Amino acid sequence: MKPSEEGMPSIPRSADGEPVFAAPWQAAVFAMTLALHEKGAFTWGEWAEALGREIAASGPESGADAYYRAWLAALEAITRKKRVLDPSEIAERRDAWDRAARATPHGEPIVLGRERQT
């Protein structure tokens, strides 16, 4: 079931109506949100409410980057609220990403587990 965009802040779009992402992380957080919604982790109404709260809390910032930072904050908040993952799992995954990012040479994609590779 595709979510309705009714009542949801406008997603930055190109002239042909496709979502616009200025950075890969923006597309990733967008895709994760849709996947979690499709798996029933939260309703679209719950999502719109969480995103609206984060946009309101972000203040006068505007533009795609500010919008997707609010999107990420909303995704983090709703997954915590709905207990999609145990808090220790979240901390472990955050630490794994941090280790992988530190082990990744500049300009290369971050790969989880890279820090264990030699």
C-alpha positions as CSV (number, residue, x, y, z in Angstrom):
1,M,0.0,0.0,0.0
2,K,1.5,3.3,-1.1
3,P,1.3,6.1,1.5
4,S,-0.8,9.1,0.7
5,E,1.0,12.4,0.7
6,E,-2.1,14.3,1.9
7,G,-1.4,16.5,4.9
8,M,2.4,15.8,4.6
9,P,4.9,18.6,4.1
10,S,6.0,18.8,0.4
11,I,8.9,16.5,-0.6
12,P,11.4,18.4,-2.8
13,R,10.7,17.4,-6.4
14,S,12.1,17.9,-9.9
15,A,10.2,19.6,-12.7
16,D,8.9,16.1,-13.7
17,G,7.6,15.4,-10.2
18,E,10.3,12.9,-9.1
19,P,11.8,13.2,-5.6
20,V,15.0,15.2,-5.5
21,F,17.9,14.2,-3.3
22,A,21.0,16.3,-2.9
23,A,23.0,13.6,-1.3
24,P,22.8,9.7,-1.1
25,W,21.9,9.8,2.6
26,Q,18.7,11.7,1.8
27,A,17.6,9.0,-0.6
28,A,18.5,6.3,1.9
29,V,16.5,7.8,4.7
30,F,13.6,8.3,2.4
31,A,13.8,4.6,1.2
32,M,14.1,3.3,4.8
33,T,11.0,5.3,5.9
34,L,8.9,3.8,3.0
35,A,10.2,0.3,3.7
36,L,9.4,0.5,7.4
37,H,5.9,1.9,6.7
38,E,5.3,-0.9,4.2
39,K,6.3,-3.4,6.8
40,G,3.7,-1.9,9.2
41,A,6.2,-0.3,11.7
42,F,4.0,2.9,11.7
43,T,1.0,4.3,9.9
44,W,1.4,7.1,7.4
45,G,-0.5,9.4,9.8
46,E,1.9,8.6,12.6
47,W,4.8,9.4,10.2
48,A,3.3,12.7,9.0
49,E,2.8,13.7,12.7
50,A,6.4,12.8,13.6
51,L,7.8,14.6,10.5
52,G,5.6,17.7,11.2
53,R,7.0,17.9,14.8
54,E,10.6,17.7,13.6
55,I,10.0,20.4,10.9
56,A,8.4,22.7,13.4
57,A,11.3,22.1,15.9
58,S,14.0,22.8,13.2
59,G,13.1,26.5,13.1
60,P,13.5,28.8,10.1
61,E,15.9,26.5,8.2
62,S,14.7,25.7,4.7
63,G,15.8,23.7,1.7
64,A,16.2,20.0,0.9
65,D,19.1,19.5,3.3
66,A,17.1,20.9,6.3
67,Y,14.0,19.0,5.2
68,Y,15.8,15.7,5.1
69,R,17.6,16.4,8.4
70,A,14.1,16.7,9.8
71,W,13.1,13.6,8.0
72,L,16.0,11.7,9.6
73,A,15.2,13.0,13.1
74,A,11.5,12.0,12.6
75,L,12.6,8.5,11.5
76,E,14.8,8.1,14.5
77,A,12.1,9.4,16.8
78,I,9.3,7.2,15.5
79,T,11.4,4.1,15.5
80,R,12.4,4.7,19.1
81,K,8.8,5.4,20.1
82,K,7.5,2.3,18.3
83,R,10.5,0.3,19.5
84,V,11.3,-0.9,16.1
85,L,14.8,-1.8,17.4
86,D,16.0,-2.3,20.9
87,P,18.0,0.8,22.1
88,S,21.2,-1.4,22.5
89,E,20.8,-2.5,18.8
90,I,20.6,1.1,17.7
91,A,23.7,2.0,19.7
92,E,25.6,-1.1,18.3
93,R,24.6,-0.1,14.7
94,R,25.6,3.5,15.3
95,D,29.0,2.4,16.6
96,A,29.5,0.0,13.7
97,W,28.8,2.8,11.2
98,D,31.2,5.1,13.1
99,R,34.0,2.5,13.0
100,A,33.3,1.7,9.3
101,A,33.4,5.5,8.5
102,R,36.6,6.0,10.3
103,A,38.2,3.0,8.4
104,T,37.0,4.2,5.0
105,P,39.4,6.1,2.8
106,H,38.2,9.5,1.7
107,G,36.0,9.3,-1.4
108,E,35.1,5.6,-1.0
109,P,31.7,4.3,0.0
110,I,31.3,3.3,3.6
111,V,31.0,-0.4,4.0
112,L,29.9,-2.0,7.3
113,G,32.6,-4.4,8.5
114,R,35.4,-2.6,6.6
115,E,37.2,-2.0,10.0
116,R,37.5,-5.8,10.4
117,Q,39.0,-6.2,6.9
118,T,42.8,-6.1,6.6
